[in-house]
């Protein structure tokens, strides 16, 4: 699920499975502060919130 504001967008990821999943994303993972270049790994039963990088115009 993603949310887009006037100047930013956020990607909220909830993993309800028993395996980690990689999800395409670019920006900053807000719970850890890690930079995300191509994908974020969401651990089993975990969550991630990515403030997405602005799209090139």
TAQUI-V179386 format. One record per residue. N is the residue number from 1. D_LAST is the distance of its C-alpha to the last C-alpha in Angstrom with 1 decimal. Layout:
n=[N	N]
d_last=[D_LAST	D_LAST]
//
This chain:
n=[1	2	3	4	5	6	7	8	9	10	11	12	13	14	15	16	17	18	19	20	21	22	23	24	25	26	27	28	29	30	31	32	33	34	35	36	37	38	39	40	41	42	43	44	45	46	47	48	49	50	51	52	53	54	55	56	57]
d_last=[23.0	19.8	19.3	16.3	16.8	15.2	13.4	14.1	15.2	18.3	19.9	23.7	25.7	29.5	31.5	34.8	36.0	38.3	35.9	32.8	29.5	26.3	23.1	19.7	17.6	15.6	16.1	19.5	22.6	24.1	27.7	28.0	25.4	24.5	21.1	19.8	18.1	18.5	21.1	23.4	27.1	28.8	32.5	35.2	35.7	32.8	29.7	26.3	23.7	20.2	17.8	14.6	12.0	8.7	6.3	3.8	0.0]
//
